[in-house]
């Protein structure tokens, strides 16, 4: 996530435009907002993938926030039923996706209405 807390360690993070390898974490852990939005930091990985099949060694390790043990531990700390914990853990994503779907539906309907009038 861009603009993550600066006090988190940066050791082991791959340089933003460096060649990917499984020994370093993804550059996602150290991106600016612009780099995150443009996805230009993926260019080295796409370059390798366009020249040959990618192997496990060709891909960065997961970012800190996406490590299984961390996610599992955070999920266990939540209180309530499994459904409630799922909603709490993924609530923001669900709201954002729902909002984007509503926008897509309204824009798509407007585009269909406008094309029918022509």
C-alpha positions, 0 to 999 in steps of 0.5 A: 500500500502506498504511503505506508507508515515510515517506521516500518523496516525497509530491509529486504524490499526490492528496489522499485525498478529492480529485477524481481527475485524470490529473495526480496519482498515486492516493491509494493512495500515501498512505492510512492502513490504515483508508482502505485497508481501507474503500476510502472514498478511491474515493468521488470517482471513483465519484461522477464515474463515476455521473454520466457515463462516465469518461475517461482524464483522470478517473482518477488516474495509477498509484501509484509501485510500479505504474509499468511501468518500475519493475516491469520493472526489478525483474523484470529484477533477479531471477535464474533462469528466467522461471518462477522469477522469476514465482514469486519476484515473485508468491509472497506473492500466490500464498500469500495467495490460496491461503490465502483459497481454502482458507478459502473452500472449508472455509467453503463446505463447512461451510455446505453440510453445515449446510444439508443437515442442516436 
